[in-house]
Amino acid sequence: MGQKAPGYTLDYLPPHRDKVETIEILRHTSRAAAALAELKGIAKTIPNQAMLINAVVLQEAKDSSEIENIITTQDELYKALIIHQSTVTSDTKEVVNYRRAIFHGYDFIKAQGFLRINDILSIQQQLVNNTAGIRSMPGTVLKNDTTGEVVYTPPQDKNEILDLLSNFITHFNQNEQDLSPLINLAILHYQFESIHPFYDGNGRTGRILNILYLILNDLIEVPILYLSSYITENKPEYYRLLNHTNRTGEWEEWIVFMLKAVEKTSLKTIAKINSIRELLDLTIEEAQQKAPKVYKKELVELLFEMPYSKIELVVNRLQVERKAASRYLRELESIGILESQRVGRETLYINRRLIEILK
């Protein structure tokens, strides 16, 4: 297909099958599906899923926000989850909002088994903390950050945006089709980013929709695969291929890129889960041997669920007095499992070895 004219109308889904099921695409689909299936199986070996979800979701929030030049550190993020929000930087708050938006969308999927346009709006509102909603004023264009050149003009009319979103959500929720859901994931992500329905937060909302789509199609059970780290590492190529498909209507390179993202990210997450599981076993063994009087399985799991912990969290989780909670944490610090840090009036206890794995 040749070059599309500037200001072309975005096509409705689905695209022609022969353009999205080439031999190259099907080869990469097979590899991505195998890696994802392995990840789904290994995730079940973690005894407390909350440990895994919390760790990986926060990493995704950080990586996805970084694509939008919202920069924060892992340490700032973990602190932000347990200390007063007034002490947190604006960038860190945005990343914490992203984490909240992921769980918000996950709740929709688990409760309903589908998404509505209003649910997407609600997810985006959690992200950007305003209710501006779907674009109603013309003038939005996407520019090259360096040259200022307009590289893409998304649909400008609100009614057209709503029609395209309605078409998008129909295909998002459709699970009885013979097209691989991994190929469809790439198509849906392209379509949502091309509709560009909001004034702000389109990229981050689209990346949340990726994980919700995988869960909806039972490719994974909990939100533990995120593509943002791969996109961050290959950011110029990601935008080049989005624009290439916009201009030419050619799908193969874009879909292969997204399938590689699924495969590589699955393998990376498998390695991370194995490292977390090994450290969990080691930590349990150390606590049992060196601090048997304070060892509790629930306590160790909490330290993996919340790598930055504090007395109140232990009090609430273990239903013990503050004095006992303080003693548990100080004892684990004395044997090298935890490391304490003063932040304002509070003492935080850090599972530093876990933090290193998550980084």
Phi, psi and omega in degrees: 000140182278185180296138174277150179289149177304141178075022181296158177278131179294131181290149174278157176279151004267160173283171178296134184300323184293343179271343185242006177229050177286166179301318180297317179296315182295325178297315180287331177298317181299316181292318179295319181296320180295316180295320181292321178296320177296318178298315181302318180292316183291327180300329181289345182279350176280124187295328180238104185300332181300328179299314184289314183301313183299315183295312186285323180298319181293323177296318178297317180302318180294311183293318182294320179292328180297327177301328180268016180063031171258107192250131173212172179254160179301316182299316180300322182294311181296322177296321184297335181285340187231001177242172185296134186296338181294341181266004187261141179291160182296321178298317180295321177300321180296321180290321176297323176299321179297315178301315180297321181294324177300310181294327177299313178293320178300320178298320177300312183298315182292324183281323189252326187080013177196171175239150172247165177302319179298330177292321177297318177301317181295320177298314180296323178295323176297325182290309191261352175062035171212172184242033180299327174072205184290142182303131177238346180256131177290164176121352180285126174223157176255128185243154170291124183301328185275312187263341184080002180291138176287118182259341180199136175246108181287170176307139186255332185276130184299321179297321177294318178301315180295320177298315180294321178294322178297317176297318179300311186291330175300314181284332177296318185273351184282115181244005176250077179214157184266001173282132180306133178298337178288323174294318181295326176304314180296318180296313181296320180295316175303314185296316182296316180294329179284325174295320176050060193287343186247163173289330185211150173086015181295313181298313181294320178297317179299323180287330173292319179299328177304308184292323179295325179293320178296321178292317180302326181264014174060026176280332167218162186261330182228160186286083182235002177241121180228138187266358188295326180296319179293319179295320178300316181292336183235037188303312180301320181292321178303310181289325178299316183287324173303311181293323179298315179293323175303314187283323192249340186075012178268127191261334196304308184299319180296313182294319178299318177303313182291324177293320175298322178299317179297313182296307184296319181291323176300313181296320178294320180291324176301314179298321180293318179298317179298320178294319179296317182296318178297317180293323178299313179299317180297317182295318177299315180297316180297316182295320180295321184279317188263339181220056185299333183288336181250355183295129171214134181303318181297327179292313180297318180297322177299320182291340175268332176286321180233087184302336168256115183238172176206171188304316183301322180296319179292319178304313184289319184287316186265353181056052178237168177289157179303319182299317180292317180300317179299318180296318179301312184292319180293325178294318178292330174292320183296334179260008172089005179282324180241164177223129184267155179209132177275129174231105186063235180270354186259152171253122177258146179244120192252130172274080191296324181294324177292318178305319180297320177296316183292334178287000000 
